Amino acid sequence: MKNIEMPTLEELQEMAAVDIRTVDKSTLAELDDVEIHEELPQAERIADYIKQIKNPYCYKSHGVVVKISFAGKCSLEESLSRCISM
């Protein structure tokens, strides 16, 4: 298995704290440019997704800045795992 680089808890908290009103839009990834590599094992797929999207909490979709948050009991990693395993 590959050495998987995942963001630290502190890095994820910083990503989640990005202010959608002041973020530099040129630094955000476009969701349409992200590819889900289904052939990868789940943990590698999640790491690859985060590497491509840069900030899983704030990105662009068709040029529109999107910010997501999780109000439930699941972590981002758990939520991404469910989405990517579909």
N, C-alpha and C positions, 0 to 999 in steps of 0.2 A: 504494500500500500504506500502511496505517496505521502510525503510530509505535507500536511494540509495546513495552510496559513489562514487562520480565522481572526477577525478583529477581536481585540480584548474587550472586556466589559466596559472599560473606560472609553475606548474608541467608539463603541456602539452608542454609549450615552452621549458623547459629543455629536455623533451623527444625528441622533434623535433630537438634539437640542437646536439644530439648525433653524434659523428664522426664515421662513418662506418669503417674508417681505424684503429681506436684505441680502439673501443669498446671491452670489454671483452666478447667474444662469449659465454662463459659459463653462463653469466647472462641473455642471450636472450632466450625467449620462442620459442619453435618449433611450427610452425603454424599447423602442422598435429596433435598436441596434444590438440588443441583448439576445443571445442565443442560449437556450437550455440544452445542454448536451446530455441527452437521456442515456447515453451509453456509459456515463460515469457512475460510480457508486454514489449513493445519496450524499454522504458527507463531502465528497469532492465536488458534486454538482452544486451544493449550497455554496461552497467556497468559491467555485468558478463564477456563480451568479453574482456574489457579492463583489468579486474582483472586477467583473464587467460593469455592474451598476454603480460602483464606487460608494454610494450611500443608499442603502436599501430603504431609508426613511424619506429621502428627498431626491427626486429625479424629474426628468421631463417625459411627457407623453404627448406626442404630436406637437412638440414645442411649448406645451403648457406645463408649468411647474406644478408638481404633485408632491404633497407631503402626507405620509401615512403615520398612524400611531396605533398602538394596540391597547385597548381598554380592558381586555379580558385577562384571564389567568395565564395564558400561553405566552411564552417568550417569542421573540422574532424568529429564533432558530426553529422552534417547534412549528410555528406557523408556516415558515418557508418549507420545512420538511414535508408538511401535509400538501402544500401547493405543488411542489416539484415532484412529488411521488404520484401524482394523479396521472 
